[in-house]
Amino acid sequence: MSTLQDLNQVLSRKQDILSGNAAGVEKQKKSGKLTARERIELLLDAGSFVEQGMLVADAGVVTGSGTVDGRPVYVFAQDFAVMDGAVGAKQAKKIVKVLELARKTGTPVVAMCDSNGARVAEGALALEAYADIFAHMARLSGVVPMITLVLGPCVGAAAMMAELSDLVFVAKPAGVLLVAGPQVLASTMGKSLTAEELGGGKAAVESGAAHFACETEEEAVAQVKTVLGMLPANNLEDAPFAVEEDMNRLVDGLEAGAEGRDVIAKLADTGSVVEVGKGYTGAVTALAKLAGRTVAFVYTGKGDTCDKRMKKITRFVRFADCYNIPVVSLIDSTGLTIFDTVDRQMSVLKAASSMIYAYSEATTVKVALVIGNAVGAAYVAMGGSANADATYAWPGAVISPLTGEAAIQVMWKDEIKRSTGDAVAARAELAAKYEAEVADGVNAAAQGLIDDVIDPADSRKTIIAALELLSSKRDSNPPKKHGNMPL
């Protein structure tokens, strides 16, 4: 056989693969889903895709590399048209090669999940396949950004693939993230729920298992492109930087007690805010640009801070620190939530310890702004001088171990007992006195505990100036294998 004849056979075989399994493709289309290659084409710049292992067509996954807005990425897309995208030894081998190349080159990875699970016929080999993928993802974590798009069923072990990523996007019409299928959960929960209700985008985000819920695959891919454009390629590089907006712009209409989500929108470059995990707890975590620089905004949320809020914040701060993204924390917390069950109280304690650990361990730039209350653990973790490189407060901010109402019960209980007339009014007056004379941000600044009390209108330029000054920060933790984070 001549070389030309052999080449023609290869080309013919490749064309057959590109044409796809007609029955499988038709099934995919009927369910409203794009094919694996259509998804990759939607993500990557036109003509940039270089496929790997194409002739291993029965692996049930398409792998390769390309560019997104000119920046390199590796990608793998499970192919539901081939044995429902089931994971086996061949699929794992292709995925692991992509992960290894990403590690060696410092290139982000985008995973597109659409699989009915493991190839049961392979027995233990299928479990080994998952274990191999998970091990490589765990080692790659913190080296390059890993983003997962859940575009079809992602159940059991497959769901762990998504959870090992930095960011998870779940998209309709078929994306679901589940511990087990609806039938299994229905039997254990005694309820008849659909897959969408159990693990669709809305359910996954509201439970903290995913970060973005998208109405279409196209919307999900577009959001992934936006996020990739804000992240560095790896842990040794800086995020893309381009100053497109006046860094000295004043922000109007802000005062102590303002809603944090509104504050973030006003501080950030216009239209640059991408909220991560919107709908999961009252805490806000968001990527945004400040004078062209990518930052990670964290807002405690008003009122007491519960365990779920702190877990959300902890995860996001660690993600930002992995890739040297500065953390800007907006504090307005009246302290830790006290629940009426021992289990939940212990969960709050653990979550608070984890959050403090995450901030303390993070070596990225950390700037804090007290926009309301900074009571107890929230201030210790986010605004204390041991953890924040710069801390500012607005007039009217309260910085204290306890709320004014609680503090006066300790400090002035005799005055409360001696008070005549309306006891409620007396306590309110004393609480206001404590907050104004003892816990006011000005007093904290006078003691050198925070850097300054600033006009809210100057918040944007003050934070940008701090980030600019701290951009050359060099810090590291003591040599060790890793710390023992309380979980």
matplotlib code that plots the C-alpha trace (Angstrom):
import matplotlib.pyplot as plt

x = [0.0, 1.4, 1.7, -0.9, -3.3, -2.8, -3.2, -6.5, -7.7, -6.8, -8.6, -11.6, -11.7, -11.5, -14.3, -16.5, -15.7, -16.5, -19.8, -20.6, -22.9, -26.1, -28.4, -26.5, -26.4, -30.1, -30.8, -28.6, -30.4, -33.8, -32.9, -32.0, -28.3, -25.3, -22.8, -19.4, -17.7, -20.3, -19.7, -16.0, -16.5, -18.7, -16.0, -12.9, -11.7, -12.6, -10.1, -8.0, -9.0, -6.3, -7.8, -5.9, -6.5, -9.1, -8.9, -9.8, -13.4, -15.0, -13.6, -16.7, -14.8, -13.3, -10.0, -7.6, -6.5, -7.3, -7.6, -10.3, -9.9, -6.3, -5.3, -4.5, -6.8, -7.1, -10.6, -12.3, -16.0, -17.7, -19.6, -23.0, -23.5, -20.9, -22.2, -23.9, -20.4, -19.8, -16.4, -14.0, -10.2, -9.9, -11.8, -9.7, -6.5, -7.5, -8.6, -5.5, -3.3, -5.0, -4.6, -0.9, -0.2, -2.1, 0.1, 3.3, 2.4, 0.5, -2.7, -6.4, -8.7, -12.4, -14.3, -17.7, -19.5, -22.3, -22.2, -24.4, -21.6, -19.1, -18.8, -20.2, -19.0, -15.4, -16.0, -13.2, -11.4, -14.1, -13.5, -9.8, -10.5, -12.4, -9.7, -7.0, -8.9, -9.6, -6.0, -4.7, -7.4, -6.5, -2.8, -3.6, -5.8, -4.2, -1.8, -4.2, -7.8, -10.2, -13.7, -16.5, -19.6, -22.3, -24.3, -26.0, -26.2, -23.4, -24.2, -22.3, -18.6, -19.0, -20.3, -17.1, -15.3, -17.2, -16.7, -12.9, -13.0, -12.6, -15.9, -18.9, -21.5, -24.8, -26.8, -30.3, -31.8, -30.2, -27.4, -27.9, -25.5, -26.6, -25.3, -27.7, -30.5, -34.1, -35.3, -32.7, -33.3, -37.0, -36.8, -34.6, -36.4, -39.9, -40.5, -41.0, -38.7, -37.4, -33.7, -34.0, -35.5, -32.8, -29.7, -30.5, -28.7, -30.9, -30.9, -27.1, -26.3, -28.7, -27.1, -23.6, -22.6, -22.3, -21.5, -23.6, -27.0, -27.5, -30.6, -28.8, -25.6, -24.7, -25.1, -23.0, -20.2, -20.3, -20.0, -17.1, -15.3, -15.9, -14.5, -11.5, -10.8, -10.5, -8.3, -4.5, -3.4, -1.8, -0.5, 2.7, 1.1, -1.0, -4.5, -5.0, -4.7, -5.9, -6.9, -10.1, -11.8, -10.8, -9.2, -10.0, -13.8, -15.8, -18.8, -21.9, -24.8, -22.9, -23.1, -22.7, -25.2, -25.4, -26.2, -23.0, -24.0, -24.7, -21.4, -19.5, -21.2, -20.3, -16.7, -15.9, -15.2, -18.5, -20.2, -17.3, -18.9, -19.4, -21.1, -20.0, -22.6, -25.4, -28.4, -26.4, -26.6, -26.6, -22.9, -21.7, -18.6, -17.7, -14.9, -14.6, -12.2, -10.8, -9.0, -8.4, -7.1, -9.0, -10.1, -12.1, -14.9, -16.3, -19.2, -20.3, -24.0, -26.0, -26.8, -25.4, -22.9, -23.9, -21.9, -23.0, -21.9, -18.5, -18.0, -18.9, -16.4, -13.7, -13.8, -13.8, -10.8, -8.8, -9.6, -8.5, -5.3, -4.4, -4.1, -2.8, -6.0, -6.3, -9.2, -11.3, -13.6, -16.6, -17.6, -21.1, -21.6, -23.2, -21.4, -21.8, -25.3, -26.4, -28.6, -30.8, -29.2, -25.8, -24.9, -25.5, -23.7, -20.6, -20.9, -20.7, -17.7, -15.9, -16.9, -15.6, -12.3, -12.0, -12.7, -10.1, -7.6, -8.2, -7.6, -4.6, -3.1, -3.7, -0.6, -2.4, -3.1, -6.0, -7.8, -10.8, -13.5, -15.9, -19.1, -21.3, -20.8, -17.5, -18.4, -16.4, -15.1, -15.8, -13.5, -10.9, -10.7, -11.1, -10.2, -7.7, -4.2, -2.8, -4.8, -5.5, -2.8, -5.0, -8.2, -10.5, -13.9, -16.7, -18.1, -20.7, -18.9, -18.9, -15.8, -16.3, -16.1, -19.9, -22.8, -23.7, -26.7, -24.6, -21.6, -23.6, -24.8, -21.2, -19.9, -22.8, -25.1, -25.2, -26.3, -29.0, -30.3, -30.3, -32.0, -35.6, -38.4, -38.4, -35.8, -35.8, -35.1, -32.4, -30.6, -30.9, -29.4, -26.5, -25.9, -25.7, -23.3, -21.1, -21.1, -20.3, -17.7, -16.0, -16.7, -16.7, -14.2, -12.6, -11.5, -10.1, -8.2, -6.9, -5.5, -3.8, -6.0, -7.3, -5.6, -8.2, -11.8, -12.7, -15.4, -17.5, -17.3, -13.5, -13.7, -12.9, -9.8, -8.6, -8.9, -7.3, -4.4, -3.9, -3.9, -1.4, 0.9, 0.6, 1.0, 4.6, 3.8, 5.9, 4.8, 5.0, 4.0, 6.6, 8.0, 5.6, 3.8, 0.5, -1.4, -4.2, -7.2, -10.2, -13.0]
y = [0.0, 3.4, 6.2, 8.2, 5.3, 5.1, 8.9, 8.7, 6.0, 8.2, 11.2, 9.1, 7.8, 11.4, 12.5, 9.7, 10.8, 14.4, 13.4, 11.7, 8.9, 9.8, 8.2, 9.6, 13.1, 13.0, 12.1, 14.9, 17.4, 16.2, 17.0, 20.5, 20.0, 20.9, 18.2, 18.1, 19.6, 22.3, 23.3, 23.5, 25.5, 27.9, 28.4, 28.8, 31.4, 30.4, 27.9, 27.7, 24.2, 21.5, 18.1, 15.4, 11.7, 12.1, 8.6, 7.2, 8.0, 5.4, 7.2, 9.4, 12.6, 15.3, 16.8, 19.4, 23.0, 26.4, 30.0, 32.2, 35.8, 35.0, 33.3, 29.6, 27.1, 23.3, 21.8, 18.5, 17.9, 14.6, 13.3, 12.0, 10.7, 8.0, 5.6, 8.5, 10.0, 7.2, 7.4, 4.5, 3.9, 5.4, 8.6, 9.0, 8.6, 11.4, 13.8, 13.1, 14.0, 17.4, 18.0, 17.1, 19.4, 22.2, 21.7, 21.7, 24.8, 26.8, 26.9, 27.1, 24.1, 24.2, 20.9, 20.3, 17.6, 15.5, 11.9, 9.2, 8.0, 5.2, 2.4, -0.3, -3.0, -2.1, -2.8, -1.7, -0.1, 2.5, 3.4, 3.6, 5.9, 8.4, 8.1, 9.0, 12.1, 13.2, 12.8, 14.9, 17.6, 17.8, 18.3, 20.9, 22.9, 26.2, 25.9, 26.9, 27.9, 25.0, 25.7, 23.2, 23.5, 21.1, 20.7, 17.4, 14.8, 15.0, 12.4, 10.8, 10.5, 12.6, 15.4, 15.3, 16.3, 19.5, 20.1, 19.8, 22.7, 26.4, 27.5, 25.5, 26.6, 24.7, 25.3, 24.4, 22.5, 19.4, 20.4, 18.8, 18.2, 15.3, 13.0, 10.3, 10.2, 11.2, 7.7, 7.0, 10.3, 9.9, 6.6, 8.0, 11.3, 10.1, 12.8, 12.8, 15.4, 16.0, 16.1, 19.9, 20.4, 18.3, 19.6, 22.0, 25.3, 27.2, 24.3, 23.8, 27.5, 27.9, 25.0, 26.2, 23.3, 25.5, 29.2, 30.1, 29.0, 29.8, 29.6, 28.3, 26.6, 29.7, 31.9, 29.6, 29.6, 33.4, 33.8, 31.4, 33.6, 36.6, 35.0, 33.6, 37.1, 38.3, 35.5, 34.9, 31.9, 30.3, 31.0, 32.6, 35.2, 38.3, 38.7, 40.8, 44.5, 47.5, 50.9, 51.9, 54.1, 57.0, 55.7, 59.0, 58.8, 59.7, 57.5, 59.3, 58.2, 56.0, 56.0, 53.6, 50.8, 50.9, 47.6, 45.8, 44.7, 48.3, 49.5, 46.9, 48.1, 51.7, 51.0, 48.7, 49.7, 50.2, 46.9, 44.7, 42.9, 39.2, 37.8, 34.3, 32.1, 34.7, 33.3, 31.3, 33.1, 36.8, 37.1, 38.5, 37.3, 38.8, 39.2, 42.8, 45.3, 48.3, 50.7, 47.7, 45.4, 42.2, 42.1, 39.7, 41.5, 40.0, 41.4, 39.9, 40.7, 42.6, 41.3, 38.2, 36.1, 32.4, 29.3, 29.2, 32.8, 32.1, 28.9, 30.8, 33.6, 31.1, 29.2, 32.4, 34.0, 30.8, 30.8, 34.4, 33.7, 30.8, 33.2, 36.3, 38.2, 41.0, 40.6, 43.7, 43.0, 45.0, 44.5, 45.0, 42.2, 42.3, 39.1, 35.3, 33.8, 32.0, 29.0, 27.0, 23.6, 22.4, 21.0, 24.3, 26.3, 24.0, 24.5, 28.3, 27.8, 25.7, 28.0, 31.1, 29.3, 28.3, 31.9, 33.3, 30.6, 31.4, 35.2, 34.6, 32.1, 34.2, 36.1, 38.0, 41.7, 42.2, 45.6, 46.0, 48.6, 48.8, 50.1, 49.4, 47.1, 45.2, 43.1, 40.1, 37.4, 39.3, 42.2, 39.8, 37.8, 40.5, 43.9, 43.2, 44.5, 41.0, 39.9, 43.1, 45.1, 48.2, 48.8, 51.8, 52.8, 55.1, 57.6, 55.9, 52.5, 50.4, 48.3, 46.2, 42.8, 43.0, 45.0, 48.1, 46.4, 43.4, 45.5, 47.7, 44.6, 43.9, 47.5, 49.4, 46.9, 48.9, 52.1, 50.0, 48.8, 52.4, 53.9, 55.0, 55.3, 53.4, 50.6, 49.9, 53.6, 53.7, 50.7, 52.1, 55.4, 53.6, 51.4, 54.5, 56.1, 53.0, 52.9, 56.6, 56.9, 53.5, 51.5, 54.3, 53.9, 57.2, 55.8, 52.7, 55.0, 57.1, 53.9, 53.0, 49.9, 51.0, 53.2, 56.0, 57.0, 58.2, 60.0, 57.3, 59.2, 58.7, 54.9, 53.9, 56.1, 55.2, 51.4, 51.8, 53.7, 51.0, 48.3, 50.2, 50.7, 47.1, 45.6, 44.8, 43.0, 39.9, 37.5, 33.8, 31.3, 29.3, 26.3, 23.3, 20.6, 22.4, 23.8, 21.9, 24.0, 23.6, 22.1]
z = [0.0, -1.0, 1.5, -0.5, -0.3, 3.5, 3.8, 1.9, 4.3, 7.2, 5.7, 4.9, 8.4, 9.8, 7.6, 8.9, 12.4, 11.7, 10.1, 13.4, 14.4, 12.6, 15.2, 18.1, 16.6, 15.9, 19.5, 20.7, 18.5, 19.5, 23.1, 22.2, 22.8, 20.6, 19.6, 21.2, 18.2, 17.8, 21.4, 20.9, 17.8, 19.7, 22.4, 20.3, 17.8, 14.3, 12.8, 15.9, 17.1, 16.9, 17.8, 19.7, 19.4, 16.8, 15.5, 19.0, 18.1, 20.4, 23.5, 23.8, 24.2, 21.8, 23.1, 21.9, 22.1, 20.5, 21.4, 23.0, 22.0, 21.0, 24.2, 24.3, 26.1, 26.3, 26.0, 26.2, 25.4, 26.2, 23.2, 24.1, 20.6, 21.3, 24.0, 25.8, 26.6, 29.1, 30.8, 30.3, 30.0, 26.5, 27.5, 30.6, 28.7, 26.3, 29.1, 31.2, 28.3, 28.0, 31.7, 31.6, 28.7, 30.4, 33.4, 31.4, 29.4, 32.0, 29.9, 31.2, 30.7, 29.8, 30.3, 28.7, 30.6, 29.0, 30.1, 31.5, 33.8, 33.7, 31.1, 33.3, 30.9, 31.8, 35.5, 37.7, 34.8, 34.6, 38.3, 37.6, 34.7, 37.0, 39.6, 37.1, 35.9, 39.4, 40.6, 37.7, 38.2, 41.9, 41.1, 38.5, 40.9, 41.6, 38.7, 35.8, 35.9, 35.3, 34.1, 33.7, 31.6, 32.6, 29.4, 30.0, 32.7, 35.2, 37.9, 40.8, 40.1, 37.0, 39.2, 41.1, 37.9, 38.0, 41.7, 41.3, 38.9, 39.8, 38.3, 37.3, 34.7, 34.3, 31.2, 29.9, 28.3, 29.7, 32.2, 35.6, 38.5, 40.7, 43.4, 42.0, 39.5, 40.1, 40.6, 43.4, 45.1, 44.9, 46.7, 49.5, 49.8, 49.3, 46.7, 43.0, 41.6, 38.1, 37.3, 36.7, 40.2, 41.8, 40.1, 37.3, 37.1, 39.6, 42.1, 41.7, 42.2, 45.1, 46.9, 46.3, 43.9, 40.8, 40.2, 37.1, 35.9, 32.2, 30.0, 26.9, 26.0, 23.9, 27.0, 29.1, 26.5, 26.2, 30.0, 30.0, 27.4, 29.6, 32.7, 30.8, 29.7, 33.3, 34.5, 34.2, 32.2, 35.2, 38.7, 37.5, 35.2, 35.8, 34.5, 31.3, 32.1, 30.2, 31.6, 29.9, 32.6, 34.8, 38.0, 39.8, 39.0, 42.1, 43.2, 44.3, 46.5, 48.9, 52.7, 55.6, 55.3, 51.5, 49.8, 48.9, 45.4, 44.5, 46.0, 43.9, 40.7, 41.4, 42.4, 39.5, 35.9, 34.1, 33.1, 34.3, 37.2, 36.9, 40.1, 41.0, 42.8, 42.6, 44.6, 47.0, 50.4, 51.1, 50.6, 47.3, 45.5, 42.1, 39.6, 38.2, 36.8, 38.7, 36.4, 34.2, 36.9, 37.7, 41.3, 43.5, 45.3, 48.5, 50.4, 53.7, 53.2, 55.8, 59.2, 60.8, 58.9, 58.7, 57.9, 54.3, 53.6, 55.1, 53.1, 49.9, 50.8, 51.8, 48.6, 46.5, 48.4, 48.0, 44.3, 43.9, 45.9, 43.6, 40.7, 42.5, 42.0, 44.6, 47.1, 47.9, 50.9, 51.7, 55.4, 56.9, 59.4, 62.8, 63.8, 63.6, 63.3, 66.4, 65.5, 67.7, 67.0, 68.2, 64.8, 63.0, 65.7, 65.3, 61.6, 62.1, 64.2, 61.6, 58.8, 60.7, 61.3, 57.7, 56.5, 58.9, 57.7, 54.1, 54.5, 56.7, 54.3, 51.2, 50.0, 47.3, 47.8, 50.3, 50.7, 53.1, 53.3, 56.2, 54.8, 57.8, 60.7, 61.3, 64.3, 65.5, 63.1, 59.9, 60.9, 62.3, 59.0, 56.4, 58.0, 60.8, 60.1, 60.4, 57.3, 55.3, 53.6, 53.8, 55.6, 55.2, 56.7, 55.9, 58.4, 60.6, 60.4, 63.5, 64.4, 67.5, 69.1, 69.8, 68.5, 70.5, 72.0, 73.2, 74.3, 76.7, 78.5, 79.4, 79.9, 81.3, 82.9, 86.1, 84.2, 82.6, 85.9, 87.3, 84.4, 84.9, 82.4, 79.1, 79.4, 75.7, 74.9, 77.5, 76.0, 72.5, 73.7, 75.4, 72.4, 70.1, 72.6, 72.5, 68.7, 68.4, 71.2, 71.4, 68.2, 65.6, 62.7, 63.6, 67.0, 65.2, 62.9, 65.8, 67.4, 64.1, 63.6, 60.2, 57.6, 57.2, 57.4, 53.9, 52.1, 50.4, 47.1, 47.2, 47.7, 44.1, 43.7, 47.2, 46.6, 43.2, 44.7, 47.3, 44.7, 42.6, 45.6, 46.6, 43.1, 43.8, 47.0, 47.6, 50.4, 51.0, 53.7, 55.7, 53.8, 54.4, 52.5, 53.2, 56.2, 58.0, 57.1, 59.5, 57.4]

ax = plt.figure().add_subplot(projection="3d")
ax.plot(x, y, z, "-o")
ax.set_aspect("equal")
plt.show()
